[in-house]
Amino acid sequence: MKLNDNIIGFHHYAIKAQDYNSTILFYEQLGFVRVHSGALPDFNLKQATMLYHAKANLYLEVFDKDADIPTQGRKRLTEDEHIENALLHICFTVKDADQARIEALKVGAKDLSEGTFDITLSNNQKEIAVRNSLVYSPNGEVIEFLEEVSFL
């Protein structure tokens, strides 16, 4: 079986939380629920929680900050507060990008976009109008709220 025939969907993304309890609470306030918790001593992982968002059909795995989990990253600039790595942002499809941003700010996110963006993406075949907003979670991940759009 070829890999492209074997992949059937996206399951989860994982983050390392600087403040474990606050990170879990933030995502619960965005509609995620805890579905599993545990530890992996072989990875110095004392706390891990799998969260699930039913409407998005998406899992998020949160590890404690001291876990020895493989990752990559570096600060873009020495004075940057957050580390840059291969995961550039997390994107959620939303009904209203500005309202999603406002609600995230109410529960501890930091504003990154100062409103919504209306962008037209174009290539030789077609133009796609997108509307989105961006925040930093309290843990530092960049979250994009993208109003429903098809790229097909």
SENUSE-951118 format. One line per field, with one value per residue: residue number from 1; x, y, z of N, C-alpha, C, O in turn; residue in one letter. Coordinates in nm, 3 decimals. Layout:
<recs>
resi = NUM,...;
nx = X,...;
ny = Y,...;
nz = Z,...;
cax = X,...;
cay = Y,...;
caz = Z,...;
cx = X,...;
cy = Y,...;
cz = Z,...;
ox = X,...;
oy = Y,...;
oz = Z,...;
resn = A,...;
</recs>
This chain:
<recs>
resi = 1,2,3,4,5,6,7,8,9,10,11,12,13,14,15,16,17,18,19,20,21,22,23,24,25,26,27,28,29,30,31,32,33,34,35,36,37,38,39,40,41,42,43,44,45,46,47,48,49,50,51,52,53,54,55,56,57,58,59,60,61,62,63,64,65,66,67,68,69,70,71,72,73,74,75,76,77,78,79,80,81,82,83,84,85,86,87,88,89,90,91,92,93,94,95,96,97,98,99,100,101,102,103,104,105,106,107,108,109,110,111,112,113,114,115,116,117,118,119,120,121,122,123,124,125,126,127,128,129,130,131,132,133,134,135,136,137,138,139,140,141,142,143,144,145,146,147,148,149,150,151,152;
nx = 0.085,0.058,0.179,0.021,-0.224,-0.277,-0.306,-0.570,-0.678,-0.644,-0.512,-0.405,-0.234,0.057,0.168,0.411,0.365,0.427,0.306,0.132,-0.133,-0.270,-0.258,-0.409,-0.658,-0.706,-0.746,-0.966,-1.152,-1.183,-1.339,-1.245,-1.231,-1.115,-0.993,-0.816,-0.554,-0.216,0.114,0.456,0.717,0.961,1.017,1.055,0.816,0.586,0.326,0.061,-0.196,-0.469,-0.676,-0.999,-1.189,-1.510,-1.675,-1.485,-1.366,-1.107,-0.800,-0.587,-0.277,-0.122,0.180,0.386,0.624,0.882,0.921,1.102,1.069,1.101,1.170,1.195,1.358,1.430,1.518,1.404,1.514,1.758,1.649,1.383,1.081,0.949,1.001,1.089,0.981,0.924,0.646,0.434,0.186,-0.138,-0.443,-0.782,-1.100,-1.357,-1.677,-1.686,-1.422,-1.332,-1.490,-1.407,-1.140,-1.179,-1.310,-1.107,-0.914,-1.043,-1.009,-0.742,-0.559,-0.314,-0.323,-0.248,-0.311,-0.462,-0.731,-0.925,-0.813,-0.863,-0.798,-0.691,-0.612,-0.432,-0.381,-0.281,-0.514,-0.740,-0.901,-0.904,-1.091,-1.011,-1.073,-0.937,-0.801,-0.548,-0.392,-0.177,-0.159,-0.192,0.023,0.196,0.172,0.093,-0.226,-0.449,-0.755,-0.972,-1.215,-1.465,-1.367,-1.308,-1.040,-1.039;
ny = -0.118,0.219,0.521,0.753,0.635,0.529,0.725,0.862,1.080,1.379,1.376,1.485,1.765,1.849,2.018,2.173,2.278,2.576,2.669,2.439,2.384,2.627,2.635,2.409,2.494,2.725,2.609,2.449,2.648,2.727,2.530,2.267,1.938,1.732,1.413,1.213,1.145,1.118,0.977,0.949,0.797,0.722,0.933,1.141,1.258,1.395,1.489,1.460,1.545,1.461,1.643,1.707,1.843,1.848,1.969,2.052,1.814,1.738,1.665,1.771,1.748,1.796,1.855,1.852,2.112,2.015,1.779,1.537,1.542,1.485,1.762,2.056,2.368,2.720,3.044,3.311,3.566,3.677,3.825,3.753,3.643,3.403,3.073,2.983,2.736,2.440,2.415,2.652,2.779,2.723,2.648,2.723,2.658,2.890,3.051,3.329,3.531,3.762,3.765,3.524,3.587,3.794,3.653,3.471,3.649,3.733,3.515,3.501,3.508,3.680,3.965,3.948,4.027,4.256,4.289,4.179,4.020,4.073,3.900,3.839,3.560,3.462,3.285,3.157,3.030,3.089,3.318,3.345,3.450,3.526,3.549,3.627,3.606,3.657,3.530,3.510,3.228,3.194,3.033,3.072,2.969,3.044,3.117,3.084,3.209,3.119,3.208,2.999,2.853,2.735,2.578,2.433;
nz = 0.000,-0.085,0.069,0.025,-0.020,0.222,0.421,0.598,0.724,0.930,1.254,1.514,1.669,1.857,2.149,2.362,2.682,2.852,3.086,3.217,3.328,3.277,3.000,2.927,3.031,2.870,2.612,2.671,2.711,2.452,2.357,2.356,2.502,2.771,2.700,2.756,2.985,3.102,3.159,3.045,3.141,3.014,2.847,3.019,3.068,3.256,3.264,3.039,2.824,2.624,2.426,2.284,2.019,1.935,1.730,1.544,1.499,1.594,1.753,2.022,2.166,2.473,2.632,2.930,3.016,3.067,2.939,2.755,2.464,2.118,1.912,1.708,1.671,1.701,1.818,1.625,1.627,1.859,2.071,2.063,2.216,2.178,2.046,1.718,1.493,1.294,1.296,1.208,1.253,1.405,1.261,1.273,1.135,1.121,1.187,1.208,1.185,1.320,1.553,1.669,1.727,1.916,2.122,2.191,2.287,2.519,2.684,2.740,2.523,2.317,2.110,1.767,1.516,1.525,1.445,1.160,0.857,0.517,0.241,-0.090,-0.257,-0.534,-0.839,-1.159,-1.228,-1.062,-0.829,-0.476,-0.210,0.118,0.469,0.774,1.112,1.365,1.662,1.953,2.156,2.516,2.574,2.367,2.104,1.765,1.655,1.396,1.286,1.051,0.824,0.682,0.381,0.049,-0.108,-0.329;
cax = 0.000,0.132,0.148,-0.091,-0.347,-0.291,-0.348,-0.715,-0.723,-0.554,-0.554,-0.378,-0.107,0.103,0.244,0.473,0.307,0.509,0.222,0.048,-0.274,-0.326,-0.272,-0.528,-0.776,-0.727,-0.805,-1.101,-1.238,-1.208,-1.431,-1.184,-1.256,-1.013,-1.036,-0.717,-0.437,-0.122,0.256,0.548,0.845,1.075,1.040,1.049,0.687,0.509,0.187,0.018,-0.342,-0.525,-0.800,-1.073,-1.291,-1.607,-1.719,-1.373,-1.316,-0.962,-0.735,-0.470,-0.204,-0.045,0.284,0.448,0.740,1.008,0.923,1.210,1.000,1.172,1.114,1.299,1.325,1.529,1.464,1.431,1.607,1.800,1.560,1.247,1.030,0.903,1.087,1.038,1.011,0.856,0.503,0.422,0.065,-0.251,-0.553,-0.916,-1.206,-1.456,-1.785,-1.658,-1.282,-1.315,-1.551,-1.319,-1.027,-1.226,-1.334,-0.976,-0.852,-1.112,-0.965,-0.598,-0.473,-0.260,-0.358,-0.140,-0.354,-0.534,-0.849,-0.927,-0.750,-0.932,-0.688,-0.724,-0.504,-0.458,-0.284,-0.324,-0.641,-0.853,-0.877,-0.976,-1.101,-1.006,-1.084,-0.883,-0.740,-0.439,-0.360,-0.086,-0.220,-0.113,0.143,0.284,0.145,0.015,-0.352,-0.520,-0.897,-0.999,-1.354,-1.477,-1.332,-1.261,-0.925,-1.055;
cay = 0.000,0.344,0.611,0.842,0.556,0.488,0.837,0.877,1.202,1.446,1.335,1.582,1.833,1.844,2.134,2.168,2.391,2.644,2.661,2.327,2.401,2.742,2.597,2.321,2.578,2.808,2.531,2.412,2.765,2.731,2.422,2.134,1.864,1.630,1.276,1.119,1.203,1.016,1.010,0.859,0.814,0.707,1.064,1.240,1.324,1.378,1.519,1.471,1.541,1.466,1.719,1.684,1.942,1.771,2.037,2.053,1.677,1.759,1.641,1.849,1.684,1.894,1.796,1.946,2.181,1.947,1.653,1.518,1.503,1.540,1.882,2.138,2.508,2.818,3.179,3.380,3.670,3.652,3.889,3.702,3.572,3.270,2.996,2.953,2.600,2.400,2.443,2.797,2.821,2.632,2.719,2.671,2.714,2.956,3.123,3.472,3.544,3.869,3.721,3.422,3.661,3.864,3.552,3.419,3.754,3.734,3.403,3.505,3.520,3.813,4.002,3.947,4.085,4.382,4.286,4.073,4.044,4.028,3.877,3.766,3.474,3.438,3.219,3.166,2.963,3.152,3.400,3.297,3.553,3.470,3.642,3.559,3.684,3.584,3.558,3.421,3.167,3.227,2.950,3.122,2.926,3.134,3.056,3.154,3.183,3.136,3.185,2.885,2.880,2.617,2.599,2.341;
caz = 0.000,-0.091,0.179,-0.008,-0.009,0.360,0.504,0.590,0.788,1.024,1.388,1.620,1.679,1.996,2.195,2.494,2.755,2.953,3.206,3.176,3.366,3.206,2.860,2.920,3.054,2.752,2.504,2.714,2.687,2.308,2.323,2.366,2.627,2.803,2.671,2.808,3.052,3.142,3.168,2.976,3.210,2.922,2.786,3.125,3.049,3.379,3.236,2.900,2.812,2.490,2.421,2.161,1.984,1.857,1.608,1.449,1.489,1.602,1.881,2.060,2.274,2.549,2.718,3.024,2.958,3.092,2.866,2.658,2.341,2.003,1.850,1.648,1.687,1.739,1.818,1.499,1.670,1.996,2.167,2.051,2.332,2.140,1.958,1.584,1.452,1.172,1.310,1.199,1.322,1.411,1.197,1.294,1.052,1.208,1.120,1.212,1.226,1.419,1.679,1.726,1.783,2.036,2.226,2.235,2.369,2.648,2.768,2.764,2.405,2.287,1.974,1.669,1.389,1.548,1.360,1.060,0.727,0.396,0.148,-0.212,-0.304,-0.676,-0.926,-1.299,-1.250,-0.995,-0.710,-0.358,-0.106,0.252,0.581,0.890,1.219,1.430,1.802,2.025,2.273,2.634,2.572,2.262,1.967,1.680,1.614,1.290,1.273,0.908,0.788,0.592,0.242,-0.022,-0.197,-0.443;
cx = 0.088,0.088,0.029,-0.225,-0.378,-0.339,-0.496,-0.766,-0.616,-0.603,-0.530,-0.251,-0.071,0.185,0.303,0.430,0.404,0.437,0.112,-0.100,-0.340,-0.347,-0.393,-0.654,-0.807,-0.796,-0.943,-1.198,-1.265,-1.296,-1.373,-1.223,-1.145,-1.068,-0.937,-0.604,-0.345,0.019,0.335,0.686,0.967,1.112,1.040,0.920,0.600,0.360,0.165,-0.133,-0.379,-0.660,-0.867,-1.176,-1.388,-1.647,-1.610,-1.321,-1.163,-0.913,-0.615,-0.405,-0.114,0.051,0.335,0.580,0.872,1.021,1.038,1.152,1.076,1.097,1.227,1.262,1.444,1.460,1.501,1.533,1.639,1.703,1.414,1.207,0.997,0.999,1.016,1.075,0.930,0.706,0.486,0.298,-0.036,-0.369,-0.685,-1.011,-1.314,-1.565,-1.750,-1.517,-1.262,-1.373,-1.465,-1.198,-1.066,-1.248,-1.203,-0.904,-0.913,-1.061,-0.812,-0.506,-0.422,-0.284,-0.234,-0.181,-0.425,-0.655,-0.843,-0.856,-0.843,-0.825,-0.742,-0.600,-0.532,-0.343,-0.338,-0.465,-0.760,-0.807,-0.962,-0.972,-1.102,-1.015,-1.036,-0.836,-0.638,-0.423,-0.244,-0.166,-0.140,0.018,0.240,0.258,0.067,-0.108,-0.415,-0.666,-0.936,-1.146,-1.361,-1.456,-1.286,-1.144,-0.933,-1.105;
cy = 0.124,0.435,0.700,0.767,0.522,0.601,0.859,1.004,1.261,1.415,1.443,1.659,1.834,1.969,2.105,2.294,2.447,2.645,2.561,2.351,2.516,2.711,2.508,2.405,2.664,2.729,2.478,2.527,2.786,2.614,2.282,2.070,1.760,1.492,1.172,1.196,1.089,1.070,0.908,0.876,0.802,0.838,1.177,1.322,1.293,1.400,1.528,1.459,1.549,1.537,1.693,1.795,1.874,1.839,2.037,1.912,1.676,1.733,1.735,1.777,1.787,1.820,1.899,1.997,2.108,1.814,1.651,1.461,1.563,1.659,1.952,2.282,2.593,2.952,3.244,3.489,3.646,3.708,3.841,3.625,3.427,3.205,2.970,2.810,2.566,2.423,2.594,2.850,2.707,2.708,2.647,2.737,2.768,3.020,3.270,3.492,3.652,3.828,3.615,3.486,3.728,3.766,3.494,3.522,3.758,3.625,3.392,3.513,3.664,3.842,4.003,4.020,4.219,4.394,4.171,4.118,3.994,4.021,3.804,3.690,3.443,3.361,3.229,3.112,3.033,3.239,3.345,3.408,3.484,3.583,3.568,3.659,3.595,3.628,3.469,3.359,3.212,3.148,2.992,3.073,3.033,3.056,3.145,3.112,3.218,3.108,3.081,2.926,2.749,2.657,2.509,2.414;
cz = 0.000,0.023,0.147,-0.008,0.137,0.452,0.485,0.659,0.878,1.164,1.493,1.595,1.827,2.027,2.331,2.567,2.858,3.087,3.171,3.204,3.293,3.059,2.840,2.934,2.932,2.642,2.542,2.690,2.538,2.262,2.325,2.499,2.645,2.776,2.722,2.874,3.093,3.150,3.087,3.039,3.120,2.854,2.889,3.115,3.171,3.357,3.085,2.899,2.664,2.502,2.288,2.143,1.887,1.727,1.502,1.420,1.490,1.743,1.898,2.177,2.341,2.642,2.816,2.967,2.974,3.017,2.766,2.528,2.223,1.943,1.777,1.673,1.724,1.746,1.686,1.522,1.816,2.098,2.158,2.176,2.299,2.041,1.826,1.550,1.327,1.178,1.314,1.266,1.321,1.351,1.225,1.195,1.146,1.123,1.106,1.269,1.332,1.553,1.747,1.792,1.914,2.150,2.279,2.322,2.508,2.741,2.773,2.644,2.393,2.140,1.884,1.542,1.404,1.457,1.263,0.934,0.619,0.287,0.026,-0.256,-0.450,-0.739,-1.067,-1.320,-1.184,-0.880,-0.597,-0.255,0.030,0.355,0.704,0.995,1.289,1.575,1.845,2.138,2.395,2.641,2.462,2.122,1.893,1.635,1.509,1.295,1.131,0.882,0.679,0.446,0.179,-0.112,-0.319,-0.566;
ox = 0.184,-0.026,-0.057,-0.330,-0.491,-0.406,-0.545,-0.885,-0.511,-0.722,-0.625,-0.170,-0.159,0.260,0.251,0.455,0.457,0.499,0.013,-0.183,-0.455,-0.445,-0.471,-0.748,-0.924,-0.895,-1.029,-1.313,-1.360,-1.324,-1.445,-1.244,-1.089,-1.177,-0.972,-0.562,-0.391,0.042,0.289,0.764,1.069,1.225,1.027,0.917,0.548,0.278,0.239,-0.190,-0.327,-0.746,-0.801,-1.242,-1.353,-1.653,-1.639,-1.242,-1.099,-0.976,-0.551,-0.472,-0.039,0.009,0.329,0.640,0.967,1.122,1.068,1.181,1.113,0.975,1.342,1.145,1.546,1.354,1.615,1.629,1.553,1.678,1.330,1.287,1.015,1.068,0.897,1.188,0.874,0.643,0.520,0.302,-0.023,-0.391,-0.697,-1.004,-1.356,-1.549,-1.781,-1.496,-1.183,-1.312,-1.451,-1.157,-0.993,-1.208,-1.190,-0.841,-0.843,-1.069,-0.759,-0.385,-0.479,-0.267,-0.129,-0.095,-0.447,-0.677,-0.765,-0.842,-0.897,-0.769,-0.828,-0.496,-0.642,-0.227,-0.432,-0.529,-0.869,-0.691,-1.076,-0.865,-1.183,-0.972,-1.086,-0.832,-0.641,-0.439,-0.216,-0.235,-0.029,0.113,0.356,0.315,-0.016,-0.098,-0.433,-0.696,-0.933,-1.197,-1.273,-1.518,-1.230,-1.149,-0.843,-1.124;
oy = 0.132,0.428,0.722,0.831,0.489,0.574,0.874,1.032,1.200,1.426,1.488,1.623,1.823,2.018,2.022,2.405,2.373,2.624,2.594,2.339,2.505,2.756,2.528,2.388,2.677,2.776,2.463,2.505,2.856,2.599,2.186,2.140,1.709,1.457,1.054,1.301,0.978,1.191,0.796,0.960,0.866,0.855,1.294,1.440,1.183,1.337,1.594,1.373,1.632,1.495,1.661,1.837,1.845,1.774,2.025,1.893,1.622,1.774,1.774,1.749,1.858,1.734,2.019,1.932,2.136,1.745,1.751,1.349,1.680,1.654,1.909,2.314,2.544,2.971,3.234,3.503,3.598,3.644,3.885,3.551,3.338,3.271,2.938,2.767,2.655,2.448,2.657,2.955,2.609,2.823,2.526,2.858,2.699,3.040,3.331,3.473,3.633,3.853,3.616,3.445,3.719,3.793,3.471,3.485,3.784,3.639,3.286,3.523,3.757,3.754,4.053,4.068,4.289,4.499,4.078,4.237,3.883,4.123,3.717,3.749,3.404,3.371,3.305,3.145,3.037,3.234,3.303,3.456,3.395,3.695,3.460,3.779,3.473,3.745,3.367,3.431,3.263,3.191,2.951,3.127,3.103,2.945,3.265,2.993,3.335,3.000,3.074,3.020,2.663,2.758,2.510,2.353;
oz = 0.077,0.069,0.233,0.003,0.170,0.551,0.373,0.652,0.900,1.191,1.557,1.509,1.912,1.944,2.407,2.520,2.941,3.191,3.106,3.114,3.251,3.000,2.746,2.856,2.895,2.585,2.455,2.653,2.502,2.143,2.298,2.598,2.549,2.821,2.731,2.825,3.118,3.147,3.063,2.994,3.147,2.808,2.853,3.150,3.187,3.422,3.014,2.965,2.590,2.579,2.189,2.238,1.773,1.623,1.383,1.327,1.400,1.840,1.800,2.277,2.274,2.721,2.790,2.881,2.900,3.031,2.701,2.489,2.227,1.926,1.786,1.693,1.773,1.685,1.640,1.446,1.890,2.201,2.237,2.233,2.382,1.964,1.823,1.575,1.263,1.075,1.414,1.331,1.248,1.389,1.203,1.174,1.239,1.002,1.003,1.388,1.425,1.657,1.869,1.901,2.013,2.264,2.399,2.421,2.606,2.863,2.806,2.662,2.450,2.054,1.923,1.468,1.305,1.397,1.280,0.907,0.628,0.247,0.037,-0.287,-0.486,-0.699,-1.092,-1.420,-1.241,-0.838,-0.617,-0.216,0.054,0.331,0.737,0.971,1.274,1.608,1.783,2.210,2.380,2.706,2.465,2.027,1.952,1.584,1.529,1.305,1.093,0.913,0.593,0.396,0.247,-0.183,-0.404,-0.671;
resn = M,K,L,N,D,N,I,I,G,F,H,H,Y,A,I,K,A,Q,D,Y,N,S,T,I,L,F,Y,E,Q,L,G,F,V,R,V,H,S,G,A,L,P,D,F,N,L,K,Q,A,T,M,L,Y,H,A,K,A,N,L,Y,L,E,V,F,D,K,D,A,D,I,P,T,Q,G,R,K,R,L,T,E,D,E,H,I,E,N,A,L,L,H,I,C,F,T,V,K,D,A,D,Q,A,R,I,E,A,L,K,V,G,A,K,D,L,S,E,G,T,F,D,I,T,L,S,N,N,Q,K,E,I,A,V,R,N,S,L,V,Y,S,P,N,G,E,V,I,E,F,L,E,E,V,S,F,L;
</recs>
